[in-house]
Amino acid sequence: SLGDQFALVQSVDRPSLVKEMERRWTHCQNILVEVQIEGEPQKAGASLKDLPGLLELIQTTSHLRLRGLMVMPPAGLPDNQKRQI
């Protein structure tokens, strides 16, 4: 199946994607949720407002295993502040 080709799927960021992955895959798939922390239009990711609902949806699935969050710091942020995000 399609999911057998991946050890980890990154950039999961919306309920429709979670539902489609759950529908298509018959095995457990490790995923990372991409989070949009600054509202930058050029970056993808679930908003902080939508994140709790997305995480709750993932918990109801049989085939998806949340392994972490992906967060991109805002452009131009000094390295010492990036580590704090």
N, C-alpha and C positions, 0 to 999 in steps of 0.2 A: 504494500500500500504506500501511498504518498508519504505518510509520516514516518515510515521505516527508514527513510533516507536522512533523517535529521536527529542529531543528539540533543539539540536545544533550539527552540524557536524563539527568536528575539522579536522585539517590537510589537508585541500584542498590546493593542491600545483601545479596543472598542468592543462592545457587547456583540455586535454582528459577527466579528471575527471569531470570538470565543465560541459562539453558537455554531458557526460553520465548521470550525475545527473539531468540535465535539461530535457533530453529525458525521463527518467524513472519516475520522480516525477510530480504529478499533483497538488500539493499544494505548498505553500510557505515554504521554508526550510531555517532556519538560519544557517549560516556557518562562520567559521573562516579560514582565509588563513594562512598557515604556511610559514614563511619566513626564508630562509637560509642566515644568515648575514656574516658568516666567511668562507664559502667554506669548511667546515669540511665534509669529505666524509662519516662519520658515521651518519650524520644528514640529514634528509629529508627537503624538503621545496623548494619553488620557489626562484630562485636567485634574487638578487636586480636588475639585468639587465632585467629579465623576469617579474618582479612584475607589472610594469605599464600595460603591455599587458594583463596579467591575470586579473587585476582589471577591465580593460576596457571590457573584455569578460564577466565577472560576471555582469557588469552593463547592458548588452544586454539581459540577461536572464529574463524570466517571473517568475520563481519559486525559485530563489536563492536570499537570502538577506544577504549581507555581514554585519557581526556584529563586526568584529575586526580582528586583526592580532595576530598570535602566533609567538613569537621570543624566541629562546633559546640562552642564552649567551654562549660564548665559555667556555669550561671546564677550571677550575682553575682560573677564573676571580674573583677577590675579590668582596664581597657583595656590597661594596659602589660603585663599577663601574657597577655592574649588574643593579642597579637602574637607571643608566643614559642611558641604551640602550632603 
